[in-house]
């Protein structure tokens, strides 16, 4: 079977899976017109119309519905064969390109790169650190790491580790201004807000006794997670921080948990998760191994008590 025909079959299956020429094109890394041409050529080769196109929706014809089952099986068989051959080949090599929040530059990802590079010397790592929500398809990345809450999209999600967020401040700041114990007491305090990838004006507090939402008026606003963390460490105010990041500083006497009975969650009371997103269901071998190495970070991170998580037996 020719490479051209395999591409046309892949384009057809992607349109069916995504329900959209545009979304299929984004996943495949090409233009919608290229996908349209591929399916037109496939229909000409088969001698049957596969997809009925209207302005509002796509519908499979009887022939398209029948052909899709065989086409999907063909792609899965080819992918399995390629994976088996890759496992028989040499160790992974080449570039792995990802994006990650700035805060992961504080030791975690550099440490992982060093450990991974020692095990796989033929792999090169390219990391774009940014607190913006980067699209791995548009930026031609293997995957993008994101914090907080996964968004609904055509991207494939991969959970890395769960965590909780609390309020923290330096002992010097609290000595000058007092220590709030309830969210209502934050009025008049210097709050540091992390504004990337978006500004959340309402913070949702959850304790064992109650939950409430407060509209926060920050004293300082930063687009950088590192700057938010460092400003809290320097005594500039109270910041909302991930427990895995802040608890080592608490143990060292550099930060103190504020409103300690409350964690900060989503409006539905859900805790955030560090996760990766990518466009293709088949990552390259190097990218897949590096993603698994990053996931191992969650096993070593401290919880909100400053203790490493206990592994389940």
N, C-alpha and C positions, 0 to 999 in steps of 0.2 A: 504494500500500500504506500502511495507517495506521501511525502511530507506535506504537500499542498492539500491533499484530501484529508489528512489527519487534522490540519489546521481548520479546514472548513467544518469538520465534524465537531471539533472542540468549540468553535464559534457558535454552532447550532445549539449544542448542549448548554453553553453558558447563557445564551439568550433565554432558553427554556427555564433554566434554574433561577435566573435573576428576574425573569418576566419583563425585561427591558433591554433594548439594544444599547442604550447609553450605559447602563450599569454593567452589562457584559463587556463592553469596550473598555471601561475603567479597570475591570478585573484582569482583562487580557493585555492591558497596556497598549491599546491602539485606538484608532478613531471609530466612531459609530458607523461611518461610511465604509470602513474596511470590513467591519462585521457584516454589514448589509450585503456587500459584494460577495463575501465568502459564502453566505447562505444562498444567495442567488445562484452562484456557481454549483453549489451542492445540489440544489433543486434541479438545475439543468442536467447534472450528471445522473441523478436518480430518475429524472423524468416525471417528477410529481411535486406539487406544491406542499411544503411542510408547515408553513406558518401563515395564518391569515392576519394581515396587518390592518388595523384601523387607527384613527387618531388617538383613541383612548385606551386600547388594550390589544394584546396579542393572544391569538387562539391557535392551538395546534389543530391541523387538519387530521382526518382519520389516518392518512399516510404518515403525517408527522408524529402522531401519537405512537404508532407502531414502530416507526424508525427510531424514535428517541430511546426506547428500551434497549435496542441493539447497539445504538451509538454510545450510550452511557456504559454498557457492559464492555464495549471495545476500549473505551478510554480507561476504564478501571483496570482492565487486563494489561494494557500497555504500561500504565503507571506502576502496577505491581511488578511487571517485568523489569522496568527501569530501576526500581528500588532494589530488587534482588541483585541486578548487575552492579549497582553502585556499592552494595555491601561487599561484593566480591572484589571490587577494585581497590585502589590504593587509599590511603588516608585522605580526608577532605583537604582541598586546597583552594586558593583564590580569596577574593574579598567577600566579607560579610558586612553589609551596610545596614545600619539601624539608626533610629533616633530614640532619645530617652530624656526624661525630665532632668533639669540641671542638678537637682538634689542628689541624683544617683552618681554624680561625679565626685561626691565627697567620700571617696574610699571604696564604695561598694562595686561599681562597675570597673574602675581601674584594677581593683584586686581580682575581679573575675577574669578580666582580660589577661592579666599576668598568669593566673592559674591555667586558663584555657590555652594560652599560647605555648605554655610549657608542654602540654599534652598533645597539641596539634600545631607544630612549628610551621606547617605549610599554609596555615590560614592567616589572613590579615584582617584586622578589625577596623572598621570606619564608623565612628559614632558621632552623630550630630546631637549635641546637647542643647535642648530648647524646651521651655515650658509651654510653648505653643502646641496646639493639637495638629501634628503633622500627618498628612495622608501618605501612607507608604506606597500607594500605587502611583500617585502623581509625582512623588519625589524619587520613584524607582529604588525603594529600599526593600530589603528582605522582610523587615518588620519594624513596627514602632512600639515602644513601651510607653504606656500611659498610666497615670494614677487616677484616683477617685472612682468614678462610676462609668462603666462601659456604655457607649452610646449605640443606639440602634442604627445599623448601616449594613451595607453589603460586605463589609470587611469581616474576616474570620477572627473571633476572639479566643484568647488563650490565657487563662488565669495563672498568675504567678504566686502572689501571696495576699492574704487578707490582712487588714490592719485597722486600728482605731485612731481617731484624732481627738486631742484634748487641747486645752489652753495652757500655755507655759509662759513664764517670765523669769528674769534673772533675780537672784536674791537682793541685789542692790536696788532694783526698781521697786520691788515690793517693800523694802525697808523705807523708801521715800514716800510711797503712795498707799501702802496698805495692801492686804491680800483679799481680793473678792472671793466670796464663797458661793454666792448665788449669781446667776446670769444677770439679774436686774442690777447688781452692784457694779457692772462694767461701765455704767454711765459715768462719764468724767475721767475714765482711765484712758491711757494712750494705747490704742489698739493698732496692731500692725496687720495689714491685710495683704494676702497674696492674691494678685488679680489675674493671674494666668492659669489656665487658658481662658477663663472668663471670670467676671466679677460676680460674687454671690453676696448680695446686700443682706440677706436674711441668713442667720446661722441657727441651726436646729439643735437644741440641747436635749439630751435624753439621760435620765437617771432612773434609779429603781422606783422612785416615788412619782415622778412626773416627766412630762416632755413639754417643751415650749419653743417658740420661734422668736428671735429678737432681731430687729433691724439694727445693723451695726454701722456706726459712723466712725470710720478709722481716723487715727491721727496720721498714720503713714500708710502708703500703698506702694507695693513693689511688684513688678512682673517676674521677679526672680525668686525661686524657692530658696536658693542659697542666701540671698540678701535678707529674706524674711527670717530665716533661722539665725543668721549672724547678728541681725539687729536685736533679736530677742536676747541672744547671749550677751550682747553689749549693754543691755539695760535700757533699750529704747522704748520698750513697751511689752504688751501682752500679745502673743501670736498663737494662732491655731497651727499645730504641728502634728505630724504623724508620730505615733508612740515609738515606732522602731527607730526613728531619728532622734527624738528628744530624750528618751529614757536613759541612754548612756550619759547624757549631760546631767540628768537629774542625779544619777548615781555618783557622778563626780562633783556634785555640789554647785554646778554651773547654772542649772535651771530648777524651777519649782513648779509643780502642777498647780494651776489656778482653777477655781470652781471644780475641785477635784472629784466631786460626786457625779459630774456630768461628762459624757462624751459628746462629740459633735458628729452627727450623722446626716443622712439625707432627709428630706421632708417626710419620707415614709419610714424613717428610723433604721435605714440600712447602712451598714458600715462600708467604707470604701475598699477597693481592691486594686492592687497593682496588677496590670495585665498587659498583654501584647496583642497587637492586631496586625493582620497581614491579608493580602488579597488573594493569593493562590493557596489552594489546599495542599499543595506539594512544595514544601520548603526544600531548598538545597541542603545537602548533607551537612555542610559546615554551619549554615544558619540554624538548622534543627538542633545540632549538638550544642551550639552556643546558647540557644534559647533554653535548653534543658539545664545548662550550667547556671544561667541566671535564675532559673526557678529554684535551684538549690539554695540561693541566698535566703529565701524565706525560712529555711530550716535553722539558720544561724542567727536570725534577727531577734532581739529582745522584745518581750511583750510589754504591756503598759505597766507592769510591775518591775520592769528592768531585768527580767529573767529570760533566759533563752527558752523557746517553746519546748514542751516535753513531747517527744516522739511517741506516737501510739504504737503499742506492740501488737 
